[in-house]
Amino acid sequence: MTDRENALLAAVPNQLFIGGAWVDATGGTTFAVHDPATGQVVREVADATPDDGIRALDSAVAAQESWAATAPRARSEILRRAWELVQERAEDLALLMTVEMGKPLVEARGEVAYGGEFLRWFSEEAVRVHGRYGSNPEGTGQMIVSQHPVGPSYFITPWNFPFAMATRKIAPALAAGCTTVLKPAEATPLTSLFFAQLLAEAGLPAGVVNVVTTTSASRISAPLIADPRLRKLSFTGSTGVGRKLIAQAADTVLRVSMELGGNAPFVIFDDADLDKAVEGALAAKFRNIGQACTAANRFIVHERIAEEFAERITARVAAMRIGRGTEEGVTIGPLIDDDAVAKAAELVADAAARGAVVRTGGTRIDRPGSFYEPTVLTGVATGSAILREEIFGPVLAITTFTTEDEAVRLANDTEYGLVSYVYTRDLARGHRMIDRLETGMMGLNVGVVSNAAAPFGGVKQSGVGREGGFEGIHEYLATKYTLIPND
C-alpha cells in the first residue's frame, strides 16, 4: 500500500451512517475489507445487526415527510452539489474502488464519471415530475393525475460497481422525494461510506440517506422487508437472490425493482465491420474484468468469419497486462475473490472437456490475490455450462452459426434477457434484431450501452423495472388520480 492509499483509507468513515451521524454497530462488532489484488486487510468497518437496520429505517421514516415536502428545486440543488463534490474527489473515489474491488484505475475513473452522471441527470429530473389535468369524458368533473413519492426505500447494491450502483438508486429516489437505507456489498463497503460523507457535505438532511454495512445481508434485509413502513425495495445482484427477495416482498406487497443476472449474446454477422466488432467485443467482455451483468457471455459468430475473429481477438487478449489495478498499463485486475476464480476455472474446464479449444489463458495466475488469466475459447459445444451460466470473469467463449434464424435462436436460448450486442452493416437486419432479440437493452455495432440518460433493465429473469433515463424516477413515484365534480 502506498502512503496515499493509506491516508485515503484512514479518512474513510468506518461506522454506520444513521440519522446523519456516524455510529458504531450494536455491540461494536466490525469486519475486514480486503484488497483482492493482495489479499491484505485494508480497513475494518462496522458490522451492523438487525437492530441497526431497524434504526436506519426509523431514521428514514422520520425524515420522509419533511424530505417529500422539500421543494423539488432544493432537492435538485443538493444532488447537483453532490455531483460537483464527486468531480472534486474523483481521484479519491477511483483509487478507493480500485483498492477494495480490484478494477484497473482507468476503469475506476470511468465508473466515477458514469456514476456521477446519475446525480447530475436526476438533479435535472427532480424539477420535471409531471402530472395532468383535464375534463373527464362525461364532462361531469375535472381529473387531476399527480405523482407522489413512494416513501422510504431500501437498496441492496453489488460489489462490482460500488459507486455507480449506489448513485443509480439513490439519485432518483432523492429526486422523487424518497428517503433511503443503503446496504452495500460486504466486499466493497468503503465506496458507499465515502459517498455518504459527500452527500452530507452536499447538504443532505439527516436521515434522508442511511448506510448500514454488514456481513449478514439476509439478517438485515428480512426485518426491513417485513416492516410495513418500508415502501420500496431495489436490488441489483443474482437472479437467485432476487427471487428470494421478491418472495419476501410479496407478504407486504412491497414495490420492487430488480436488476438481476445476465447471459448476454454478442452476435457477429458475416457482413460486420470486423475491426469494430473486435473493439466492441473487448469492451463488452473485459470491462470490469468481465465482472458485469452487461458483460458479453456468449459470442455467436458467423461461421465464415469465426476463425478470423478468433485469431484477432486472441492476439489482443494474449497481450493484456495483468496486475494490481493501480499499476501503470494494467488492463486486467483481480477477480473479487477466490470463489470467483474457482468458478471461472470450472466453467473453462467443463467447456474444454466438451471439446472447446483454449486459444489463450485458461489458468489461475500463481501470485498473491485472486487473479485468473484472460481467456479465449473456440468451438464451445452446445450444452456447455459456460453457455448457460453467467461467467462473471475474463473468459470469452465463441460458438458459431450459419443463418440469421439460427443466430436468433441461439441468442434467445436463455432464461435471461438483460442486454444483447449485434454487429452487422445491414440496417434492415439490425432493425429485425431489435424486434427479435429478447432483451431489455441492445447495442447495435457498439459494445457498451450504459448511460444515465437511458433506461437500464432487462426482461425474463433478468429483472423488473428500469434505472436511469426518464423512466428511472418513476420507480420512486406513486400515481394518484383525483376527481373534482363540476357542481
C-alpha positions as CSV (number, residue, x, y, z in Angstrom):
1,M,0.0,0.0,0.0
2,T,1.3,3.5,-0.8
3,D,1.2,6.4,1.6
4,R,-1.6,8.0,-0.4
5,E,-3.7,4.8,-0.3
6,N,-3.1,4.5,3.5
7,A,-4.1,8.2,4.0
8,L,-7.2,7.8,1.9
9,L,-8.3,4.7,3.7
10,A,-7.8,6.2,7.1
11,A,-10.0,9.2,6.1
12,V,-13.0,7.0,5.0
13,P,-15.6,6.6,7.8
14,N,-15.8,3.1,9.1
15,Q,-19.0,3.4,11.1
16,L,-22.7,3.1,10.2
17,F,-24.3,6.3,8.8
18,I,-27.7,6.6,10.5
19,G,-29.8,9.7,11.1
20,G,-27.0,11.9,9.8
21,A,-24.5,10.6,12.3
22,W,-21.6,8.1,12.3
23,V,-22.4,5.4,14.8
24,D,-21.0,2.1,15.9
25,A,-22.8,-1.1,15.2
26,T,-24.7,-2.6,18.2
27,G,-22.1,-4.4,20.3
28,G,-19.2,-2.6,18.4
29,T,-18.7,-5.5,16.0
30,T,-16.6,-5.0,12.8
31,F,-15.5,-6.9,9.8
32,A,-12.4,-6.7,7.5
33,V,-12.3,-5.4,4.0
34,H,-9.7,-6.9,1.7
35,D,-7.7,-5.8,-1.3
36,P,-8.4,-8.7,-3.8
37,A,-5.1,-8.0,-5.6
38,T,-3.1,-8.8,-2.5
39,G,-5.5,-10.5,0.0
40,Q,-4.4,-7.9,2.6
41,V,-6.9,-6.3,5.0
42,V,-7.2,-2.6,4.2
43,R,-9.9,-1.5,6.7
44,E,-12.2,-2.7,9.4
45,V,-15.8,-1.4,9.2
46,A,-18.9,-1.7,11.4
47,D,-20.8,-4.9,11.1
48,A,-24.5,-4.0,11.5
49,T,-27.0,-6.1,13.3
50,P,-30.8,-6.4,12.5
51,D,-31.4,-3.8,15.3
52,D,-29.1,-1.4,13.4
53,G,-31.1,-1.9,10.2
54,I,-34.3,-1.0,12.0
55,R,-32.6,2.0,13.5
56,A,-31.7,3.1,9.9
57,L,-35.3,2.6,8.8
58,D,-36.5,4.5,11.8
59,S,-34.4,7.5,10.6
60,A,-35.6,7.2,7.1
61,V,-39.2,7.1,8.2
62,A,-38.7,10.1,10.5
63,A,-37.2,12.1,7.6
64,Q,-39.7,11.1,4.9
65,E,-42.4,13.7,5.5
66,S,-40.1,16.7,5.5
67,W,-38.0,15.4,2.6
68,A,-41.1,14.8,0.5
69,A,-42.2,18.4,1.3
70,T,-38.8,19.8,0.3
71,A,-39.1,21.9,-2.8
72,P,-38.0,20.0,-5.9
73,R,-35.6,22.8,-6.7
74,A,-33.9,22.3,-3.3
75,R,-33.6,18.6,-3.8
76,S,-32.2,19.3,-7.3
77,E,-29.6,21.6,-5.9
78,I,-28.4,19.1,-3.3
79,L,-28.0,16.5,-6.0
80,R,-26.1,18.9,-8.2
81,R,-23.8,19.8,-5.3
82,A,-23.2,16.1,-4.7
83,W,-22.2,15.8,-8.4
84,E,-19.8,18.7,-8.0
85,L,-18.2,17.1,-5.0
86,V,-17.8,13.8,-6.8
87,Q,-15.9,15.7,-9.6
88,E,-13.7,17.3,-7.0
89,R,-13.0,14.0,-5.3
90,A,-13.0,11.8,-8.4
91,E,-9.4,10.6,-8.0
92,D,-10.0,9.6,-4.4
93,L,-13.2,7.7,-5.3
94,A,-11.5,5.9,-8.2
95,L,-8.5,4.9,-6.1
96,L,-10.8,3.7,-3.3
97,M,-12.7,1.4,-5.7
98,T,-9.5,0.0,-7.2
99,V,-8.2,-0.8,-3.7
100,E,-11.4,-2.6,-2.4
101,M,-12.7,-4.1,-5.7
102,G,-9.7,-4.5,-7.9
103,K,-10.6,-2.9,-11.2
104,P,-7.9,-1.0,-13.1
105,L,-7.6,2.6,-12.1
106,V,-8.6,3.8,-15.6
107,E,-11.8,1.9,-15.3
108,A,-12.5,3.1,-11.8
109,R,-12.2,6.7,-13.2
110,G,-14.7,5.7,-15.8
111,E,-17.1,4.5,-13.2
112,V,-16.8,7.7,-11.2
113,A,-17.8,9.6,-14.4
114,Y,-20.6,7.2,-15.1
115,G,-21.9,7.0,-11.6
116,G,-21.7,10.8,-11.1
117,E,-23.9,11.3,-14.2
118,F,-26.9,9.8,-12.3
119,L,-26.5,12.6,-9.7
120,R,-26.5,15.2,-12.4
121,W,-29.2,13.7,-14.5
122,F,-31.7,13.2,-11.7
123,S,-30.9,16.7,-10.3
124,E,-32.4,17.8,-13.5
125,E,-35.3,15.4,-13.4
126,A,-36.3,16.4,-9.8
127,V,-38.0,19.5,-11.2
128,R,-39.6,17.7,-14.1
129,V,-42.1,15.4,-12.4
130,H,-45.3,15.8,-14.3
131,G,-49.0,15.2,-13.9
132,R,-52.0,16.0,-15.9
133,Y,-55.3,17.8,-15.6
134,G,-58.4,17.8,-17.8
135,S,-62.1,17.1,-18.1
136,N,-63.4,13.6,-17.8
137,P,-65.1,12.2,-21.0
138,E,-68.6,12.7,-19.5
139,G,-67.9,16.3,-18.8
140,T,-69.1,16.0,-15.2
141,G,-65.8,16.7,-13.5
142,Q,-62.1,17.5,-13.6
143,M,-59.5,14.8,-13.4
144,I,-56.1,15.5,-11.7
145,V,-53.4,12.9,-12.1
146,S,-50.4,13.7,-9.8
147,Q,-47.2,12.0,-8.8
148,H,-46.1,11.5,-5.2
149,P,-43.0,9.9,-3.5
150,V,-43.4,6.2,-2.9
151,G,-41.8,6.6,0.5
152,P,-38.9,5.0,2.5
153,S,-36.8,2.8,0.2
154,Y,-34.3,0.0,0.8
155,F,-31.4,-0.5,-1.5
156,I,-29.1,-3.6,-1.8
157,T,-26.1,-2.9,-4.1
158,P,-23.5,-5.3,-5.5
159,W,-19.7,-5.2,-5.3
160,N,-18.8,-4.9,-9.0
161,F,-19.8,-1.3,-9.4
162,P,-19.8,0.0,-5.8
163,F,-20.2,3.7,-6.8
164,A,-22.5,3.6,-9.8
165,M,-24.9,1.1,-8.4
166,A,-25.4,3.3,-5.3
167,T,-25.9,6.5,-7.3
168,R,-28.2,4.8,-9.8
169,K,-30.6,4.0,-7.0
170,I,-30.1,6.9,-4.6
171,A,-30.2,9.8,-7.1
172,P,-33.7,9.1,-8.5
173,A,-35.1,8.3,-5.0
174,L,-33.9,11.6,-3.7
175,A,-35.1,13.4,-6.7
176,A,-38.6,11.9,-6.3
177,G,-38.7,12.8,-2.6
178,C,-37.9,9.4,-1.0
179,T,-35.7,8.6,1.9
180,T,-33.4,5.6,1.8
181,V,-31.5,2.9,3.6
182,L,-28.5,1.5,1.6
183,K,-26.8,-1.8,2.3
184,P,-23.7,-2.0,0.2
185,A,-22.0,-5.3,-0.6
186,E,-19.8,-6.8,2.2
187,A,-16.8,-6.9,-0.2
188,T,-16.9,-3.2,-1.1
189,P,-18.4,-1.0,1.6
190,L,-15.8,1.7,1.6
191,T,-17.0,3.5,-1.5
192,S,-20.6,3.8,-0.2
193,L,-19.4,5.1,3.2
194,F,-17.2,7.7,1.3
195,F,-20.2,8.6,-0.9
196,A,-22.4,9.1,2.2
197,Q,-19.9,11.5,3.5
198,L,-20.0,13.5,0.3
199,L,-23.9,13.6,0.4
200,A,-23.7,15.0,4.0
201,E,-21.2,17.7,2.7
202,A,-23.6,18.5,-0.1
203,G,-26.3,19.5,2.5
204,L,-28.5,16.4,2.5
205,P,-30.7,16.5,5.6
206,A,-30.1,13.9,8.4
207,G,-31.9,10.6,7.9
208,V,-32.6,11.0,4.2
209,V,-29.8,8.6,3.3
210,N,-28.7,5.9,5.8
211,V,-25.9,3.4,5.2
212,V,-25.6,0.0,7.0
213,T,-22.6,-2.2,6.3
214,T,-22.9,-5.9,7.3
215,T,-21.6,-9.4,6.8
216,S,-25.2,-10.8,7.1
217,A,-27.3,-9.3,4.3
218,S,-30.2,-11.7,4.9
219,R,-30.4,-10.9,8.6
220,I,-30.5,-7.2,8.0
221,S,-32.9,-7.4,5.0
222,A,-35.6,-9.7,6.3
223,P,-36.9,-7.5,9.1
224,L,-36.7,-4.4,6.9
225,I,-38.6,-6.0,4.1
226,A,-41.2,-7.3,6.5
227,D,-41.7,-3.8,8.1
228,P,-44.9,-2.2,6.7
229,R,-43.3,1.2,6.9
230,L,-40.9,0.3,4.0
231,R,-42.5,1.2,0.7
232,K,-39.8,0.2,-1.9
233,L,-37.1,-2.4,-2.4
234,S,-34.5,-2.1,-5.1
235,F,-31.9,-4.9,-5.6
236,T,-29.0,-5.4,-8.0
237,G,-27.5,-8.9,-7.9
238,S,-28.0,-12.5,-8.8
239,T,-31.3,-13.9,-10.1
240,G,-31.4,-16.5,-7.3
241,V,-31.2,-13.9,-4.5
242,G,-33.6,-11.7,-6.4
243,R,-36.3,-14.4,-6.5
244,K,-36.0,-14.8,-2.7
245,L,-36.3,-11.1,-2.1
246,I,-39.4,-10.9,-4.4
247,A,-40.9,-13.7,-2.4
248,Q,-40.3,-11.9,0.9
249,A,-41.6,-8.6,-0.6
250,A,-44.9,-10.4,-1.5
251,D,-46.1,-10.5,2.1
252,T,-46.4,-6.7,2.3
253,V,-47.0,-6.2,-1.4
254,L,-43.8,-4.2,-1.4
255,R,-43.0,-2.4,-4.6
256,V,-39.8,-3.8,-6.1
257,S,-37.2,-3.1,-8.7
258,M,-34.8,-6.0,-9.6
259,E,-31.7,-5.8,-11.8
260,L,-30.7,-9.4,-11.9
261,G,-28.4,-11.7,-13.8
262,G,-27.5,-11.7,-17.5
263,N,-26.3,-14.0,-20.2
264,A,-25.6,-11.5,-23.0
265,P,-25.2,-12.8,-26.5
266,F,-22.7,-11.0,-28.8
267,V,-23.8,-11.7,-32.4
268,I,-21.4,-11.0,-35.2
269,F,-22.8,-11.4,-38.8
270,D,-20.5,-12.1,-41.7
271,D,-21.1,-8.6,-43.1
272,A,-19.9,-6.9,-39.9
273,D,-17.0,-4.5,-39.7
274,L,-14.6,-6.9,-38.0
275,D,-12.3,-4.1,-36.7
276,K,-15.2,-2.6,-34.9
277,A,-16.5,-6.0,-33.8
278,V,-13.2,-6.8,-32.1
279,E,-13.0,-3.5,-30.3
280,G,-16.7,-3.9,-29.2
281,A,-16.0,-7.4,-28.0
282,L,-13.1,-6.3,-25.9
283,A,-15.2,-3.6,-24.3
284,A,-18.3,-5.8,-23.8
285,K,-16.3,-8.8,-22.4
286,F,-13.3,-7.4,-20.5
287,R,-14.7,-4.2,-19.0
288,N,-14.5,-4.6,-15.2
289,I,-12.5,-7.8,-15.7
290,G,-15.7,-9.4,-17.1
291,Q,-17.5,-8.8,-13.8
292,A,-20.6,-7.1,-15.1
293,C,-24.2,-8.1,-15.6
294,T,-23.9,-6.5,-19.1
295,A,-20.7,-8.4,-20.0
296,A,-21.0,-10.4,-23.2
297,N,-21.3,-14.0,-22.2
298,R,-21.8,-15.9,-25.5
299,F,-20.0,-14.8,-28.7
300,I,-22.2,-16.1,-31.5
301,V,-20.1,-15.6,-34.7
302,H,-21.0,-16.4,-38.3
303,E,-19.0,-19.5,-39.4
304,R,-17.4,-17.7,-42.3
305,I,-15.6,-15.2,-40.2
306,A,-15.3,-17.1,-36.9
307,E,-11.7,-18.1,-37.3
308,E,-10.6,-14.6,-38.3
309,F,-12.4,-13.1,-35.4
310,A,-10.9,-15.7,-33.0
311,E,-7.4,-15.0,-34.3
312,R,-7.7,-11.2,-33.9
313,I,-9.4,-11.3,-30.5
314,T,-6.9,-13.9,-29.2
315,A,-3.9,-11.7,-30.2
316,R,-5.4,-8.8,-28.3
317,V,-6.4,-10.8,-25.2
318,A,-3.0,-12.5,-25.0
319,A,-1.3,-9.1,-24.9
320,M,-3.4,-7.8,-22.0
321,R,-1.3,-6.8,-18.9
322,I,-2.4,-8.4,-15.6
323,G,-1.7,-6.9,-12.2
324,R,-2.9,-4.7,-9.4
325,G,-5.2,-2.0,-10.8
326,T,-3.0,0.8,-9.5
327,E,-0.1,-0.3,-11.7
328,E,0.6,1.6,-14.9
329,G,-0.9,-0.1,-18.0
330,V,-2.8,-2.8,-16.2
331,T,-6.0,-3.8,-18.1
332,I,-6.9,-7.0,-16.1
333,G,-7.0,-6.8,-12.3
334,P,-8.0,-9.5,-9.9
335,L,-11.4,-11.1,-9.6
336,I,-13.3,-10.2,-6.4
337,D,-12.3,-13.4,-4.5
338,D,-11.1,-17.0,-4.8
339,D,-14.6,-18.3,-5.3
340,A,-14.9,-16.2,-8.5
341,V,-11.6,-17.7,-9.7
342,A,-12.7,-21.2,-9.0
343,K,-16.0,-20.6,-10.9
344,A,-14.1,-19.3,-14.0
345,A,-11.8,-22.3,-13.9
346,E,-14.7,-24.7,-13.5
347,L,-16.5,-23.3,-16.5
348,V,-13.4,-23.3,-18.7
349,A,-12.6,-26.9,-17.7
350,D,-16.2,-28.0,-18.5
351,A,-16.1,-26.4,-21.9
352,A,-12.7,-27.9,-22.7
353,A,-13.9,-31.4,-21.6
354,R,-16.7,-31.0,-24.2
355,G,-14.3,-30.2,-27.0
356,A,-13.6,-26.4,-26.7
357,V,-10.1,-25.2,-27.6
358,V,-8.3,-22.8,-25.2
359,R,-6.7,-20.3,-27.5
360,T,-5.1,-18.3,-24.8
361,G,-5.3,-18.2,-20.9
362,G,-7.3,-20.8,-19.1
363,T,-5.4,-20.9,-15.8
364,R,-5.2,-19.3,-12.4
365,I,-2.2,-17.0,-12.0
366,D,0.2,-18.0,-9.4
367,R,0.6,-14.8,-7.4
368,P,-1.0,-13.2,-4.3
369,G,-4.6,-12.2,-4.9
370,S,-7.4,-13.7,-6.9
371,F,-6.2,-13.5,-10.5
372,Y,-7.4,-15.5,-13.5
373,E,-5.9,-15.3,-16.9
374,P,-7.9,-13.6,-19.6
375,T,-9.1,-16.5,-21.8
376,V,-10.5,-17.2,-25.2
377,L,-12.3,-20.4,-26.1
378,T,-13.4,-21.6,-29.5
379,G,-15.6,-24.4,-30.6
380,V,-17.7,-24.3,-27.5
381,A,-20.2,-27.0,-27.7
382,T,-24.0,-26.8,-27.1
383,G,-24.7,-28.0,-23.5
384,S,-21.5,-26.4,-22.1
385,A,-22.1,-24.8,-18.7
386,I,-20.4,-21.6,-19.9
387,L,-23.2,-21.0,-22.4
388,R,-25.9,-21.3,-19.7
389,E,-24.3,-19.6,-16.6
390,E,-23.2,-16.1,-16.1
391,I,-19.4,-16.2,-16.3
392,F,-18.5,-13.0,-14.3
393,G,-14.9,-13.3,-15.3
394,P,-12.5,-12.6,-18.2
395,V,-13.4,-15.6,-20.3
396,L,-14.6,-15.1,-23.9
397,A,-16.4,-18.2,-25.3
398,I,-17.0,-18.5,-29.1
399,T,-19.7,-20.6,-30.8
400,T,-20.8,-20.3,-34.5
401,F,-24.0,-20.1,-36.6
402,T,-24.9,-20.3,-40.2
403,T,-28.3,-18.4,-40.7
404,E,-29.9,-15.4,-39.1
405,D,-32.7,-17.6,-37.7
406,E,-30.1,-19.8,-36.0
407,A,-28.4,-16.8,-34.5
408,V,-31.6,-15.5,-33.1
409,R,-32.5,-19.0,-31.7
410,L,-29.1,-19.3,-30.0
411,A,-29.2,-15.7,-28.6
412,N,-32.6,-16.2,-27.1
413,D,-31.9,-19.7,-25.7
414,T,-31.6,-18.5,-22.1
415,E,-33.9,-17.6,-19.2
416,Y,-32.1,-14.2,-19.0
417,G,-32.8,-11.1,-21.1
418,L,-30.7,-8.1,-19.9
419,V,-28.7,-7.0,-22.9
420,S,-27.6,-8.1,-26.4
421,Y,-25.0,-7.0,-28.8
422,V,-25.2,-7.2,-32.6
423,Y,-22.7,-6.4,-35.3
424,T,-23.9,-6.0,-38.9
425,R,-23.7,-3.5,-41.7
426,D,-27.2,-4.4,-42.8
427,L,-29.6,-1.8,-41.4
428,A,-32.7,-3.9,-42.1
429,R,-31.2,-6.8,-40.3
430,G,-30.3,-4.6,-37.4
431,H,-33.9,-3.5,-37.1
432,R,-35.0,-7.1,-37.3
433,M,-32.7,-8.0,-34.4
434,I,-34.1,-5.2,-32.3
435,D,-37.5,-6.8,-32.7
436,R,-36.4,-10.4,-32.4
437,L,-33.9,-10.5,-29.6
438,E,-35.5,-10.9,-26.1
439,T,-33.5,-8.4,-24.1
440,G,-34.3,-5.1,-22.4
441,M,-31.3,-3.4,-24.0
442,M,-29.3,-3.8,-27.2
443,G,-26.0,-2.5,-28.6
444,L,-26.1,-2.3,-32.4
445,N,-22.5,-2.1,-33.5
446,V,-21.4,-0.9,-30.1
447,G,-20.0,-2.8,-27.1
448,V,-21.1,-0.6,-24.2
449,V,-24.7,0.6,-23.8
450,S,-25.0,2.0,-20.2
451,N,-25.8,5.7,-19.9
452,A,-27.5,7.7,-17.2
453,A,-30.0,9.1,-19.7
454,A,-31.1,5.7,-20.9
455,P,-33.4,3.1,-19.1
456,F,-31.3,0.3,-17.8
457,G,-33.0,-3.1,-17.2
458,G,-34.0,-6.4,-18.6
459,V,-36.8,-8.9,-19.4
460,K,-37.4,-12.5,-18.5
461,Q,-35.4,-13.5,-15.4
462,S,-33.1,-10.5,-15.7
463,G,-35.4,-8.4,-13.6
464,V,-38.2,-5.9,-13.4
465,G,-38.2,-2.1,-13.5
466,R,-35.8,0.4,-15.0
467,E,-33.0,2.5,-13.7
468,G,-31.8,5.7,-15.4
469,G,-33.4,7.8,-18.1
470,F,-36.8,9.5,-17.8
471,E,-38.1,6.1,-16.6
472,G,-35.8,5.9,-13.6
473,I,-37.6,8.4,-11.4
474,H,-41.0,6.8,-11.9
475,E,-39.8,3.7,-10.0
476,Y,-40.0,6.0,-6.9
477,L,-43.3,7.8,-7.7
478,A,-46.9,6.7,-7.0
479,T,-49.6,7.9,-9.3
480,K,-52.7,9.4,-7.7
481,Y,-55.9,10.2,-9.5
482,T,-58.3,12.8,-8.1
483,L,-61.8,13.7,-9.4
484,I,-63.3,17.1,-8.8
485,P,-67.0,17.3,-9.7
486,N,-68.2,20.3,-11.7
487,D,-71.0,21.0,-9.3
